[in-house]
Amino acid sequence: MAKLQTLYLFSYNFLQFLGWTLALFRILSNFISTNSVTGVYASAGELICLLQCCAFLEVIHGAIGIVPTGVVLPLMQWSGRTHFLLAIVRQIVEVLYLSYQITLTFMH
């Protein structure tokens, strides 16, 4: 059973790694091709939202005892990140279409 859990955790983490690598590749390729940050969210935003929602499995891993982290801390981390991403970022129209101006705002 321990080997099956290890294989599952490896597969889960590897798929997350591939997903985040793809998101980074999309962001960088968009940035390189346009030479601006406009449209960066459009290039990888949906994938990032999907990956973050799938990260709820980390809470489940702690709940069923696959990892020794428990439930409360992973749930707090996941809910904070997901709430920020889905409830705040996705609702701001400027983030979707005017990411260059938003970046300048946060840099100053």
Biopython code that builds the backbone (N, CA, C, O; Angstrom):
import numpy as np
from Bio.PDB.StructureBuilder import StructureBuilder

atoms = [
    (1, "MET", "N", (0.817, -1.199, 0.000)),
    (1, "MET", "CA", (0.000, 0.000, 0.000)),
    (1, "MET", "C", (0.860, 1.262, 0.000)),
    (1, "MET", "O", (0.488, 2.261, -0.615)),
    (2, "ALA", "N", (1.997, 1.227, 0.678)),
    (2, "ALA", "CA", (2.875, 2.395, 0.730)),
    (2, "ALA", "C", (3.439, 2.724, -0.654)),
    (2, "ALA", "O", (3.607, 3.894, -0.999)),
    (3, "LYS", "N", (3.729, 1.684, -1.444)),
    (3, "LYS", "CA", (4.240, 1.934, -2.792)),
    (3, "LYS", "C", (3.171, 2.576, -3.668)),
    (3, "LYS", "O", (3.478, 3.442, -4.487)),
    (4, "LEU", "N", (1.929, 2.161, -3.501)),
    (4, "LEU", "CA", (0.835, 2.737, -4.269)),
    (4, "LEU", "C", (0.644, 4.214, -3.902)),
    (4, "LEU", "O", (0.437, 5.054, -4.778)),
    (5, "GLN", "N", (0.714, 4.522, -2.615)),
    (5, "GLN", "CA", (0.601, 5.912, -2.172)),
    (5, "GLN", "C", (1.751, 6.755, -2.724)),
    (5, "GLN", "O", (1.547, 7.879, -3.183)),
    (6, "THR", "N", (2.955, 6.198, -2.671)),
    (6, "THR", "CA", (4.121, 6.912, -3.188)),
    (6, "THR", "C", (3.982, 7.152, -4.684)),
    (6, "THR", "O", (4.294, 8.240, -5.168)),
    (7, "LEU", "N", (3.522, 6.159, -5.414)),
    (7, "LEU", "CA", (3.313, 6.311, -6.849)),
    (7, "LEU", "C", (2.248, 7.370, -7.141)),
    (7, "LEU", "O", (2.411, 8.193, -8.041)),
    (8, "TYR", "N", (1.164, 7.339, -6.376)),
    (8, "TYR", "CA", (0.097, 8.326, -6.551)),
    (8, "TYR", "C", (0.625, 9.736, -6.273)),
    (8, "TYR", "O", (0.397, 10.646, -7.069)),
    (9, "LEU", "N", (1.326, 9.924, -5.153)),
    (9, "LEU", "CA", (1.848, 11.249, -4.807)),
    (9, "LEU", "C", (2.852, 11.736, -5.847)),
    (9, "LEU", "O", (2.863, 12.915, -6.203)),
    (10, "PHE", "N", (3.688, 10.832, -6.330)),
    (10, "PHE", "CA", (4.635, 11.207, -7.373)),
    (10, "PHE", "C", (3.888, 11.647, -8.629)),
    (10, "PHE", "O", (4.229, 12.662, -9.236)),
    (11, "SER", "N", (2.869, 10.882, -9.016)),
    (11, "SER", "CA", (2.098, 11.213, -10.221)),
    (11, "SER", "C", (1.387, 12.554, -10.060)),
    (11, "SER", "O", (1.402, 13.385, -10.968)),
    (12, "TYR", "N", (0.769, 12.758, -8.905)),
    (12, "TYR", "CA", (0.072, 14.018, -8.643)),
    (12, "TYR", "C", (1.038, 15.195, -8.725)),
    (12, "TYR", "O", (0.762, 16.183, -9.405)),
    (13, "ASN", "N", (2.157, 15.090, -8.040)),
    (13, "ASN", "CA", (3.134, 16.185, -8.036)),
    (13, "ASN", "C", (3.761, 16.389, -9.419)),
    (13, "ASN", "O", (4.029, 17.523, -9.815)),
    (14, "PHE", "N", (3.991, 15.314, -10.141)),
    (14, "PHE", "CA", (4.557, 15.433, -11.478)),
    (14, "PHE", "C", (3.578, 16.123, -12.422)),
    (14, "PHE", "O", (3.981, 16.968, -13.222)),
    (15, "LEU", "N", (2.291, 15.771, -12.336)),
    (15, "LEU", "CA", (1.289, 16.419, -13.179)),
    (15, "LEU", "C", (1.140, 17.899, -12.821)),
    (15, "LEU", "O", (0.976, 18.738, -13.707)),
    (16, "GLN", "N", (1.195, 18.222, -11.527)),
    (16, "GLN", "CA", (1.173, 19.626, -11.117)),
    (16, "GLN", "C", (2.393, 20.359, -11.671)),
    (16, "GLN", "O", (2.282, 21.483, -12.160)),
    (17, "PHE", "N", (3.558, 19.714, -11.592)),
    (17, "PHE", "CA", (4.782, 20.295, -12.132)),
    (17, "PHE", "C", (4.644, 20.567, -13.630)),
    (17, "PHE", "O", (4.998, 21.645, -14.107)),
    (18, "LEU", "N", (4.130, 19.591, -14.360)),
    (18, "LEU", "CA", (3.940, 19.778, -15.802)),
    (18, "LEU", "C", (2.960, 20.919, -16.095)),
    (18, "LEU", "O", (3.181, 21.725, -16.999)),
    (19, "GLY", "N", (1.886, 20.972, -15.326)),
    (19, "GLY", "CA", (0.894, 22.024, -15.525)),
    (19, "GLY", "C", (1.459, 23.413, -15.265)),
    (19, "GLY", "O", (1.241, 24.335, -16.051)),
    (20, "TRP", "N", (2.193, 23.561, -14.153)),
    (20, "TRP", "CA", (2.778, 24.859, -13.834)),
    (20, "TRP", "C", (3.894, 25.227, -14.806)),
    (20, "TRP", "O", (4.101, 26.403, -15.105)),
    (21, "THR", "N", (4.610, 24.222, -15.296)),
    (21, "THR", "CA", (5.634, 24.484, -16.305)),
    (21, "THR", "C", (4.992, 24.959, -17.602)),
    (21, "THR", "O", (5.493, 25.885, -18.240)),
    (22, "LEU", "N", (3.896, 24.339, -17.992)),
    (22, "LEU", "CA", (3.169, 24.769, -19.186)),
    (22, "LEU", "C", (2.643, 26.193, -19.014)),
    (22, "LEU", "O", (2.711, 26.997, -19.943)),
    (23, "ALA", "N", (2.121, 26.504, -17.829)),
    (23, "ALA", "CA", (1.628, 27.860, -17.570)),
    (23, "ALA", "C", (2.768, 28.873, -17.687)),
    (23, "ALA", "O", (2.605, 29.932, -18.292)),
    (24, "LEU", "N", (3.913, 28.541, -17.108)),
    (24, "LEU", "CA", (5.062, 29.434, -17.213)),
    (24, "LEU", "C", (5.500, 29.586, -18.667)),
    (24, "LEU", "O", (5.823, 30.690, -19.103)),
    (25, "PHE", "N", (5.512, 28.498, -19.410)),
    (25, "PHE", "CA", (5.884, 28.550, -20.830)),
    (25, "PHE", "C", (4.919, 29.446, -21.609)),
    (25, "PHE", "O", (5.345, 30.237, -22.451)),
    (26, "ARG", "N", (3.622, 29.322, -21.328)),
    (26, "ARG", "CA", (2.634, 30.160, -22.012)),
    (26, "ARG", "C", (2.847, 31.638, -21.681)),
    (26, "ARG", "O", (2.776, 32.498, -22.559)),
    (27, "ILE", "N", (3.106, 31.917, -20.410)),
    (27, "ILE", "CA", (3.330, 33.301, -19.995)),
    (27, "ILE", "C", (4.570, 33.871, -20.670)),
    (27, "ILE", "O", (4.540, 34.974, -21.215)),
    (28, "LEU", "N", (5.660, 33.111, -20.629)),
    (28, "LEU", "CA", (6.906, 33.594, -21.224)),
    (28, "LEU", "C", (6.799, 33.733, -22.736)),
    (28, "LEU", "O", (7.296, 34.707, -23.301)),
    (29, "SER", "N", (6.165, 32.786, -23.391)),
    (29, "SER", "CA", (6.035, 32.886, -24.853)),
    (29, "SER", "C", (5.154, 34.060, -25.241)),
    (29, "SER", "O", (5.419, 34.731, -26.238)),
    (30, "ASN", "N", (4.105, 34.318, -24.462)),
    (30, "ASN", "CA", (3.273, 35.483, -24.731)),
    (30, "ASN", "C", (4.065, 36.759, -24.523)),
    (30, "ASN", "O", (3.973, 37.691, -25.322)),
    (31, "PHE", "N", (4.838, 36.803, -23.456)),
    (31, "PHE", "CA", (5.639, 37.987, -23.168)),
    (31, "PHE", "C", (6.696, 38.225, -24.247)),
    (31, "PHE", "O", (6.908, 39.359, -24.678)),
    (32, "ILE", "N", (7.352, 37.158, -24.676)),
    (32, "ILE", "CA", (8.395, 37.289, -25.699)),
    (32, "ILE", "C", (7.806, 37.698, -27.045)),
    (32, "ILE", "O", (8.380, 38.531, -27.746)),
    (33, "SER", "N", (6.675, 37.123, -27.405)),
    (33, "SER", "CA", (6.096, 37.431, -28.717)),
    (33, "SER", "C", (5.494, 38.828, -28.785)),
    (33, "SER", "O", (5.528, 39.460, -29.840)),
    (34, "THR", "N", (4.947, 39.318, -27.685)),
    (34, "THR", "CA", (4.318, 40.643, -27.701)),
    (34, "THR", "C", (5.202, 41.724, -27.090)),
    (34, "THR", "O", (4.943, 42.915, -27.263)),
    (35, "ASN", "N", (6.234, 41.311, -26.384)),
    (35, "ASN", "CA", (7.150, 42.219, -25.692)),
    (35, "ASN", "C", (6.415, 43.120, -24.703)),
    (35, "ASN", "O", (6.831, 44.253, -24.461)),
    (36, "SER", "N", (5.324, 42.615, -24.135)),
    (36, "SER", "CA", (4.596, 43.319, -23.094)),
    (36, "SER", "C", (3.851, 42.292, -22.247)),
    (36, "SER", "O", (3.744, 41.123, -22.618)),
    (37, "VAL", "N", (3.344, 42.742, -21.118)),
    (37, "VAL", "CA", (2.609, 41.830, -20.248)),
    (37, "VAL", "C", (1.114, 41.826, -20.549)),
    (37, "VAL", "O", (0.348, 41.122, -19.891)),
    (38, "THR", "N", (0.701, 42.606, -21.539)),
    (38, "THR", "CA", (-0.695, 42.605, -21.944)),
    (38, "THR", "C", (-1.061, 41.237, -22.509)),
    (38, "THR", "O", (-0.378, 40.717, -23.391)),
    (39, "GLY", "N", (-2.112, 40.674, -22.009)),
    (39, "GLY", "CA", (-2.562, 39.378, -22.484)),
    (39, "GLY", "C", (-1.950, 38.195, -21.774)),
    (39, "GLY", "O", (-2.206, 37.051, -22.151)),
    (40, "VAL", "N", (-1.148, 38.442, -20.755)),
    (40, "VAL", "CA", (-0.512, 37.329, -20.042)),
    (40, "VAL", "C", (-1.553, 36.473, -19.347)),
    (40, "VAL", "O", (-1.489, 35.245, -19.402)),
    (41, "TYR", "N", (-2.514, 37.116, -18.692)),
    (41, "TYR", "CA", (-3.555, 36.349, -18.018)),
    (41, "TYR", "C", (-4.357, 35.529, -19.025)),
    (41, "TYR", "O", (-4.720, 34.384, -18.756)),
    (42, "ALA", "N", (-4.627, 36.117, -20.174)),
    (42, "ALA", "CA", (-5.391, 35.400, -21.192)),
    (42, "ALA", "C", (-4.650, 34.170, -21.689)),
    (42, "ALA", "O", (-5.273, 33.191, -22.101)),
    (43, "SER", "N", (-3.319, 34.216, -21.652)),
    (43, "SER", "CA", (-2.549, 33.083, -22.175)),
    (43, "SER", "C", (-2.493, 31.912, -21.205)),
    (43, "SER", "O", (-2.400, 30.765, -21.642)),
    (44, "ALA", "N", (-2.545, 32.168, -19.906)),
    (44, "ALA", "CA", (-2.376, 31.071, -18.945)),
    (44, "ALA", "C", (-3.359, 31.109, -17.785)),
    (44, "ALA", "O", (-3.304, 30.242, -16.913)),
    (45, "GLY", "N", (-4.238, 32.068, -17.750)),
    (45, "GLY", "CA", (-5.133, 32.235, -16.608)),
    (45, "GLY", "C", (-6.041, 31.049, -16.334)),
    (45, "GLY", "O", (-6.185, 30.629, -15.186)),
    (46, "GLU", "N", (-6.648, 30.512, -17.368)),
    (46, "GLU", "CA", (-7.559, 29.380, -17.177)),
    (46, "GLU", "C", (-6.812, 28.136, -16.683)),
    (46, "GLU", "O", (-7.316, 27.403, -15.832)),
    (47, "LEU", "N", (-5.626, 27.904, -17.211)),
    (47, "LEU", "CA", (-4.824, 26.772, -16.767)),
    (47, "LEU", "C", (-4.421, 26.935, -15.304)),
    (47, "LEU", "O", (-4.460, 25.975, -14.535)),
    (48, "ILE", "N", (-4.040, 28.137, -14.926)),
    (48, "ILE", "CA", (-3.664, 28.394, -13.534)),
    (48, "ILE", "C", (-4.860, 28.184, -12.614)),
    (48, "ILE", "O", (-4.715, 27.614, -11.533)),
    (49, "CYS", "N", (-6.027, 28.632, -13.027)),
    (49, "CYS", "CA", (-7.242, 28.408, -12.222)),
    (49, "CYS", "C", (-7.529, 26.917, -12.064)),
    (49, "CYS", "O", (-7.878, 26.459, -10.976)),
    (50, "LEU", "N", (-7.383, 26.173, -13.138)),
    (50, "LEU", "CA", (-7.600, 24.724, -13.071)),
    (50, "LEU", "C", (-6.597, 24.060, -12.130)),
    (50, "LEU", "O", (-6.978, 23.241, -11.294)),
    (51, "LEU", "N", (-5.332, 24.406, -12.263)),
    (51, "LEU", "CA", (-4.306, 23.815, -11.403)),
    (51, "LEU", "C", (-4.545, 24.148, -9.941)),
    (51, "LEU", "O", (-4.365, 23.300, -9.067)),
    (52, "GLN", "N", (-4.951, 25.383, -9.677)),
    (52, "GLN", "CA", (-5.199, 25.772, -8.290)),
    (52, "GLN", "C", (-6.415, 25.049, -7.727)),
    (52, "GLN", "O", (-6.418, 24.682, -6.552)),
    (53, "CYS", "N", (-7.435, 24.838, -8.527)),
    (53, "CYS", "CA", (-8.600, 24.084, -8.053)),
    (53, "CYS", "C", (-8.239, 22.624, -7.802)),
    (53, "CYS", "O", (-8.721, 22.022, -6.842)),
    (54, "CYS", "N", (-7.407, 22.060, -8.646)),
    (54, "CYS", "CA", (-6.961, 20.677, -8.454)),
    (54, "CYS", "C", (-6.086, 20.524, -7.210)),
    (54, "CYS", "O", (-5.949, 19.426, -6.670)),
    (55, "ALA", "N", (-5.503, 21.621, -6.765)),
    (55, "ALA", "CA", (-4.659, 21.574, -5.574)),
    (55, "ALA", "C", (-5.466, 21.266, -4.313)),
    (55, "ALA", "O", (-4.889, 21.047, -3.248)),
    (56, "PHE", "N", (-6.790, 21.249, -4.425)),
    (56, "PHE", "CA", (-7.614, 20.837, -3.275)),
    (56, "PHE", "C", (-7.292, 19.400, -2.869)),
    (56, "PHE", "O", (-7.526, 19.005, -1.727)),
    (57, "LEU", "N", (-6.765, 18.639, -3.789)),
    (57, "LEU", "CA", (-6.367, 17.264, -3.460)),
    (57, "LEU", "C", (-5.332, 17.235, -2.342)),
    (57, "LEU", "O", (-5.237, 16.238, -1.626)),
    (58, "GLU", "N", (-4.557, 18.298, -2.172)),
    (58, "GLU", "CA", (-3.589, 18.352, -1.085)),
    (58, "GLU", "C", (-4.283, 18.359, 0.266)),
    (58, "GLU", "O", (-3.751, 17.828, 1.241)),
    (59, "VAL", "N", (-5.462, 18.954, 0.331)),
    (59, "VAL", "CA", (-6.263, 18.910, 1.553)),
    (59, "VAL", "C", (-6.760, 17.486, 1.789)),
    (59, "VAL", "O", (-6.733, 16.987, 2.914)),
    (60, "ILE", "N", (-7.208, 16.843, 0.724)),
    (60, "ILE", "CA", (-7.686, 15.457, 0.823)),
    (60, "ILE", "C", (-6.552, 14.533, 1.247)),
    (60, "ILE", "O", (-6.764, 13.624, 2.050)),
    (61, "HIS", "N", (-5.363, 14.752, 0.724)),
    (61, "HIS", "CA", (-4.214, 13.914, 1.095)),
    (61, "HIS", "C", (-3.988, 13.953, 2.597)),
    (61, "HIS", "O", (-3.744, 12.918, 3.217)),
    (62, "GLY", "N", (-4.068, 15.141, 3.185)),
    (62, "GLY", "CA", (-3.916, 15.255, 4.632)),
    (62, "GLY", "C", (-5.083, 14.651, 5.390)),
    (62, "GLY", "O", (-4.897, 14.070, 6.460)),
    (63, "ALA", "N", (-6.284, 14.783, 4.845)),
    (63, "ALA", "CA", (-7.476, 14.265, 5.523)),
    (63, "ALA", "C", (-7.487, 12.748, 5.586)),
    (63, "ALA", "O", (-7.940, 12.176, 6.578)),
    (64, "ILE", "N", (-6.998, 12.087, 4.547)),
    (64, "ILE", "CA", (-7.018, 10.624, 4.558)),
    (64, "ILE", "C", (-5.707, 10.024, 5.056)),
    (64, "ILE", "O", (-5.564, 8.803, 5.133)),
    (65, "GLY", "N", (-4.753, 10.888, 5.391)),
    (65, "GLY", "CA", (-3.527, 10.412, 6.020)),
    (65, "GLY", "C", (-2.411, 9.990, 5.079)),
    (65, "GLY", "O", (-1.466, 9.327, 5.507)),
    (66, "ILE", "N", (-2.497, 10.358, 3.813)),
    (66, "ILE", "CA", (-1.409, 10.020, 2.895)),
    (66, "ILE", "C", (-0.160, 10.822, 3.240)),
    (66, "ILE", "O", (0.960, 10.317, 3.146)),
    (67, "VAL", "N", (-0.362, 12.073, 3.639)),
    (67, "VAL", "CA", (0.739, 12.929, 4.066)),
    (67, "VAL", "C", (0.465, 13.390, 5.499)),
    (67, "VAL", "O", (-0.693, 13.476, 5.907)),
    (68, "PRO", "N", (1.516, 13.686, 6.264)),
    (68, "PRO", "CA", (1.322, 14.012, 7.676)),
    (68, "PRO", "C", (0.995, 15.473, 7.954)),
    (68, "PRO", "O", (1.207, 15.928, 9.078)),
    (69, "THR", "N", (0.492, 16.219, 6.993)),
    (69, "THR", "CA", (0.282, 17.644, 7.196)),
    (69, "THR", "C", (-0.992, 17.991, 7.937)),
    (69, "THR", "O", (-1.107, 19.097, 8.464)),
    (70, "GLY", "N", (-1.937, 17.097, 7.994)),
    (70, "GLY", "CA", (-3.219, 17.424, 8.586)),
    (70, "GLY", "C", (-4.144, 18.036, 7.553)),
    (70, "GLY", "O", (-3.918, 17.913, 6.349)),
    (71, "VAL", "N", (-5.198, 18.702, 8.035)),
    (71, "VAL", "CA", (-6.200, 19.251, 7.138)),
    (71, "VAL", "C", (-6.275, 20.775, 7.222)),
    (71, "VAL", "O", (-6.450, 21.443, 6.203)),
    (72, "VAL", "N", (-6.147, 21.318, 8.405)),
    (72, "VAL", "CA", (-6.432, 22.737, 8.609)),
    (72, "VAL", "C", (-5.477, 23.650, 7.837)),
    (72, "VAL", "O", (-5.931, 24.537, 7.114)),
    (73, "LEU", "N", (-4.192, 23.454, 7.976)),
    (73, "LEU", "CA", (-3.240, 24.345, 7.302)),
    (73, "LEU", "C", (-3.304, 24.251, 5.776)),
    (73, "LEU", "O", (-3.329, 25.286, 5.108)),
    (74, "PRO", "N", (-3.331, 23.041, 5.202)),
    (74, "PRO", "CA", (-3.490, 22.998, 3.737)),
    (74, "PRO", "C", (-4.816, 23.601, 3.262)),
    (74, "PRO", "O", (-4.874, 24.218, 2.198)),
    (75, "LEU", "N", (-5.874, 23.423, 4.047)),
    (75, "LEU", "CA", (-7.166, 24.001, 3.675)),
    (75, "LEU", "C", (-7.108, 25.524, 3.704)),
    (75, "LEU", "O", (-7.655, 26.186, 2.822)),
    (76, "MET", "N", (-6.446, 26.078, 4.715)),
    (76, "MET", "CA", (-6.315, 27.535, 4.795)),
    (76, "MET", "C", (-5.504, 28.075, 3.619)),
    (76, "MET", "O", (-5.864, 29.089, 3.020)),
    (77, "GLN", "N", (-4.412, 27.396, 3.296)),
    (77, "GLN", "CA", (-3.591, 27.841, 2.169)),
    (77, "GLN", "C", (-4.362, 27.743, 0.860)),
    (77, "GLN", "O", (-4.382, 28.685, 0.068)),
    (78, "TRP", "N", (-4.989, 26.609, 0.643)),
    (78, "TRP", "CA", (-5.725, 26.406, -0.609)),
    (78, "TRP", "C", (-6.870, 27.405, -0.728)),
    (78, "TRP", "O", (-7.046, 28.025, -1.777)),
    (79, "SER", "N", (-7.643, 27.564, 0.333)),
    (79, "SER", "CA", (-8.801, 28.453, 0.246)),
    (79, "SER", "C", (-8.372, 29.905, 0.056)),
    (79, "SER", "O", (-9.034, 30.649, -0.668)),
    (80, "GLY", "N", (-7.283, 30.319, 0.688)),
    (80, "GLY", "CA", (-6.809, 31.685, 0.501)),
    (80, "GLY", "C", (-6.365, 31.938, -0.924)),
    (80, "GLY", "O", (-6.726, 32.953, -1.521)),
    (81, "ARG", "N", (-5.590, 31.029, -1.468)),
    (81, "ARG", "CA", (-5.112, 31.192, -2.848)),
    (81, "ARG", "C", (-6.261, 31.123, -3.844)),
    (81, "ARG", "O", (-6.343, 31.936, -4.765)),
    (82, "THR", "N", (-7.137, 30.160, -3.657)),
    (82, "THR", "CA", (-8.241, 29.977, -4.595)),
    (82, "THR", "C", (-9.218, 31.135, -4.515)),
    (82, "THR", "O", (-9.704, 31.608, -5.542)),
    (83, "HIS", "N", (-9.509, 31.594, -3.310)),
    (83, "HIS", "CA", (-10.406, 32.739, -3.155)),
    (83, "HIS", "C", (-9.821, 33.958, -3.843)),
    (83, "HIS", "O", (-10.528, 34.657, -4.569)),
    (84, "PHE", "N", (-8.540, 34.221, -3.626)),
    (84, "PHE", "CA", (-7.910, 35.367, -4.276)),
    (84, "PHE", "C", (-7.968, 35.242, -5.790)),
    (84, "PHE", "O", (-8.289, 36.202, -6.492)),
    (85, "LEU", "N", (-7.659, 34.065, -6.281)),
    (85, "LEU", "CA", (-7.597, 33.867, -7.730)),
    (85, "LEU", "C", (-8.971, 33.905, -8.378)),
    (85, "LEU", "O", (-9.180, 34.621, -9.357)),
    (86, "LEU", "N", (-9.907, 33.138, -7.836)),
    (86, "LEU", "CA", (-11.218, 33.005, -8.486)),
    (86, "LEU", "C", (-12.192, 34.121, -8.137)),
    (86, "LEU", "O", (-12.922, 34.602, -9.004)),
    (87, "ALA", "N", (-12.208, 34.535, -6.872)),
    (87, "ALA", "CA", (-13.209, 35.515, -6.464)),
    (87, "ALA", "C", (-12.750, 36.953, -6.669)),
    (87, "ALA", "O", (-13.578, 37.852, -6.812)),
    (88, "ILE", "N", (-11.449, 37.176, -6.685)),
    (88, "ILE", "CA", (-10.971, 38.548, -6.812)),
    (88, "ILE", "C", (-10.358, 38.787, -8.185)),
    (88, "ILE", "O", (-10.828, 39.650, -8.925)),
    (89, "VAL", "N", (-9.326, 38.045, -8.535)),
    (89, "VAL", "CA", (-8.593, 38.309, -9.779)),
    (89, "VAL", "C", (-9.476, 38.117, -11.001)),
    (89, "VAL", "O", (-9.462, 38.951, -11.907)),
    (90, "ARG", "N", (-10.231, 37.054, -11.045)),
    (90, "ARG", "CA", (-11.048, 36.792, -12.241)),
    (90, "ARG", "C", (-12.201, 37.767, -12.391)),
    (90, "ARG", "O", (-12.789, 37.865, -13.468)),
    (91, "GLN", "N", (-12.534, 38.493, -11.327)),
    (91, "GLN", "CA", (-13.643, 39.441, -11.403)),
    (91, "GLN", "C", (-13.198, 40.842, -11.786)),
    (91, "GLN", "O", (-14.034, 41.700, -12.068)),
    (92, "ILE", "N", (-11.898, 41.084, -11.802)),
    (92, "ILE", "CA", (-11.385, 42.399, -12.162)),
    (92, "ILE", "C", (-11.124, 42.408, -13.665)),
    (92, "ILE", "O", (-10.221, 41.730, -14.153)),
    (93, "VAL", "N", (-11.902, 43.162, -14.370)),
    (93, "VAL", "CA", (-11.816, 43.197, -15.828)),
    (93, "VAL", "C", (-10.443, 43.691, -16.273)),
    (93, "VAL", "O", (-9.914, 43.241, -17.290)),
    (94, "GLU", "N", (-9.873, 44.611, -15.515)),
    (94, "GLU", "CA", (-8.574, 45.166, -15.893)),
    (94, "GLU", "C", (-7.486, 44.099, -15.906)),
    (94, "GLU", "O", (-6.563, 44.171, -16.717)),
    (95, "VAL", "N", (-7.580, 43.121, -15.029)),
    (95, "VAL", "CA", (-6.577, 42.061, -14.995)),
    (95, "VAL", "C", (-6.654, 41.242, -16.274)),
    (95, "VAL", "O", (-5.633, 40.796, -16.797)),
    (96, "LEU", "N", (-7.840, 41.049, -16.761)),
    (96, "LEU", "CA", (-8.009, 40.244, -17.963)),
    (96, "LEU", "C", (-7.515, 40.956, -19.211)),
    (96, "LEU", "O", (-6.982, 40.318, -20.119)),
    (97, "TYR", "N", (-7.689, 42.271, -19.266)),
    (97, "TYR", "CA", (-7.411, 42.971, -20.512)),
    (97, "TYR", "C", (-6.322, 44.040, -20.413)),
    (97, "TYR", "O", (-5.717, 44.402, -21.423)),
    (98, "LEU", "N", (-6.073, 44.538, -19.224)),
    (98, "LEU", "CA", (-5.121, 45.624, -19.076)),
    (98, "LEU", "C", (-4.024, 45.269, -18.074)),
    (98, "LEU", "O", (-3.713, 46.064, -17.187)),
    (99, "SER", "N", (-3.443, 44.095, -18.208)),
    (99, "SER", "CA", (-2.476, 43.637, -17.215)),
    (99, "SER", "C", (-1.221, 44.493, -17.179)),
    (99, "SER", "O", (-0.542, 44.528, -16.153)),
    (100, "TYR", "N", (-0.889, 45.184, -18.262)),
    (100, "TYR", "CA", (0.284, 46.050, -18.262)),
    (100, "TYR", "C", (0.096, 47.198, -17.273)),
    (100, "TYR", "O", (1.010, 47.518, -16.513)),
    (101, "GLN", "N", (-1.075, 47.813, -17.278)),
    (101, "GLN", "CA", (-1.343, 48.914, -16.372)),
    (101, "GLN", "C", (-1.372, 48.435, -14.917)),
    (101, "GLN", "O", (-0.909, 49.138, -14.020)),
    (102, "ILE", "N", (-1.907, 47.259, -14.693)),
    (102, "ILE", "CA", (-1.941, 46.708, -13.334)),
    (102, "ILE", "C", (-0.522, 46.451, -12.848)),
    (102, "ILE", "O", (-0.206, 46.733, -11.692)),
    (103, "THR", "N", (0.333, 45.922, -13.707)),
    (103, "THR", "CA", (1.725, 45.662, -13.341)),
    (103, "THR", "C", (2.426, 46.957, -12.982)),
    (103, "THR", "O", (3.155, 47.008, -11.992)),
    (104, "LEU", "N", (2.222, 48.001, -13.765)),
    (104, "LEU", "CA", (2.837, 49.297, -13.460)),
    (104, "LEU", "C", (2.334, 49.839, -12.136)),
    (104, "LEU", "O", (3.097, 50.452, -11.390)),
    (105, "THR", "N", (1.072, 49.625, -11.833)),
    (105, "THR", "CA", (0.506, 50.110, -10.586)),
    (105, "THR", "C", (1.199, 49.456, -9.395)),
    (105, "THR", "O", (1.537, 50.139, -8.429)),
    (106, "PHE", "N", (1.413, 48.152, -9.450)),
    (106, "PHE", "CA", (2.016, 47.438, -8.338)),
    (106, "PHE", "C", (3.520, 47.647, -8.256)),
    (106, "PHE", "O", (4.110, 47.430, -7.197)),
    (107, "MET", "N", (4.150, 48.060, -9.343)),
    (107, "MET", "CA", (5.599, 48.260, -9.322)),
    (107, "MET", "C", (5.977, 49.606, -8.728)),
    (107, "MET", "O", (7.106, 49.772, -8.267)),
    (108, "HIS", "N", (5.071, 50.568, -8.727)),
    (108, "HIS", "CA", (5.383, 51.901, -8.193)),
    (108, "HIS", "C", (4.942, 52.041, -6.772)),
    (108, "HIS", "O", (5.128, 53.099, -6.170)),
]
sb = StructureBuilder()
sb.init_structure("model")
sb.init_model(0)
sb.init_chain("A")
sb.init_seg("    ")
for serial, (resi, resn, name, xyz) in enumerate(atoms, 1):
    if name == "N":
        sb.init_residue(resn, " ", resi, " ")
    sb.init_atom(name, np.array(xyz, "f"), 0.0, 1.0, " ", f" {name:<3s}", serial, name[0])
structure = sb.get_structure()
